[in-house]
């Protein structure tokens, strides 16, 4: 599936953004590739355990909807605002639901706030499922990822899909971020 990410531009290599990242996960385009999105939903659904609600960040709504349809579990999604959870979270929720948080890539600062918002409206995030694991996993919840990004880079390098220098730049960036 990673080769499809490369072919479609969902994963790009170069220098991107303020932090000079040597790669870009262009996952906002995921909904444009329904076959890939469906595969991701199937992979994600196999990781979901013991929850009866899903919650996702605003940028992961297509992935969240696809997973929700795959597992028949209601989805609550964030509008991505700084407002309190009752105003930011859209969906059917009430107190006492074990919940899985679905994200593209775990980002502590952003997603910890989302977990707190969910908690304030009664959704207890017990599991975080990320499309990519960049090596910075959350504390206090079960964490699963579809892809370990470091392993992806190592595999792409071994297969000759990216040059060794690019792979080394990515490994260095991941180590020091």
N, C-alpha and C positions, 0 to 999 in steps of 0.2 A: 504494500500500500504506500510506503514511503516514496517509491519511484513515481507514483501518481501525484503525490504532493509536489515533487520536483517538476514534473511535466506540466502541472496546472498552475504553478506559481504559488501554491499554498506554502511552500518552503522555498526560500530564496537565499542565496549567498552573496555577500558583498559587505559593504559598510553602511549601516543604517542607524538613523536616529541620533538623538542627543548623546546617548551613552556609547555611541560608536560600536554597536553590536555587529559581529561579523556574520550575522544571519538575520532573516526576518521570517516570522511565522505569520503569514498573511491570511489568518483564519477567518477574517470577516467575509471572505469569498466562499466559505465552505458551503453555504446554501446553493451556490451556483453549480455544485457538483453533487447531485443527488445520489449517485452510486457510491461515492466516497463517504458522504454523510450517512448513508444507510449502513455501510460497513462499520463506521465508527459507532453508530447507535447499537449495532449488534455486539460489538466488542465491549462497549460500556455497559450494556445490560447484563452481560455475564459477570460483571464486577459488583453489581448492586446487591446488598445484603441487608435484610431486616429493616427496611424503611418503608414508610407509606406515603412519603412526599419527596419531591425533588425540588431543588431550588437552583437557579443559575443566575450568573451575572448577565447584564444586558448584552454584551458582545457574544455570549454563548447561547442566546435564545434559539437559533436554528438547531444547534446540537441538543439542547434541552428538550425541545419539542420532539425531535426525532427519537430520543431516548424514551421520553414519556409515552409516545405511541408504541414503541417496541415493548415496553414492560407494563403498560397500562397502569401507570402511577401518575397521579396529578402533579402538574408542574406549577411552581410559583417562580416568577422571574422578577429581577430587579430592573427598574427603569434607568439605573445608573446615576441617580441623583444623590445629593448629600442629605436629603430629607430623612426623617425618621422612617423606620420600617413600615409602619402602617400606611404611609404615603408613597413609599418607594417600591414596595413589593406588591406585585399584581398576581392574583390567583386565589384559589379557595384554600384558606388555612384557618386553623383555630388551634387552641392549646393542646399539646400532648402528642405531636406527631414526630416520630423519629424520621430524620430527613437526611438525604444525600445532597451535597453541593457538587454541581457539575461546572467545571471551569476548563478553559483551554490550557492555561498554564497557571499553576499556583503562584500567586503574588501575595505575600504575607500582609502587607499594609492594606491593600484593597480588599482582599477576601476575608480577612479577620473582621473588618467592619461589616461585611455582608453577613457573616456568621452571627455577629452581635445583633444586627437588625432582625435576622430570622428568629433569634432567641427571644427578642422583645415581643414578637407576635406569636410565640408559642411553638415555633419550629426548632427542634433540637437537632442541630447538625451533628450526626454521629459518624459520617463518612464523607470524605472528599475524593472525588474522582476527577482526575485531570487528564486531558488528552496527552500532554507532554510533561514529563518529570524532568525539570532542570536541576534537580538536586537540592531543592530548598523545601522540604516537606513540612506540613503543618504539625503542630504539637497538639496532643489531646484528642485526636480523632483518628480513625482508620483512614489511611491514604492509599489510593491505588492510581495507577497511570496506565494508559494504553501503550505509550512509548516512553522508554528511557532515552532522553535526547543524546546523552553521551554514547550510548550503545548504537543509536542511529548513526551518529557521526562516524564512529569506528567502523561500522558496517559499510557505510557509503565510501569511506576511504579505502577499505580492503577491496571493494568491488570496482574501484577506479572511477567512481561517480563524482568525487571531489578530490582535488589535489591535496597531498600531504600538508602543504603549508596552510591551506585553508582549514583543514581539520585541526591542525595544531593551534591556529588562532582561535578557533571556537573552543577548544579544550581550555586554553589559557583564559579566555573571557569567562567561561563558566566557573572556573576555579576562583577567580578574583572578583566576582560580582557580589 
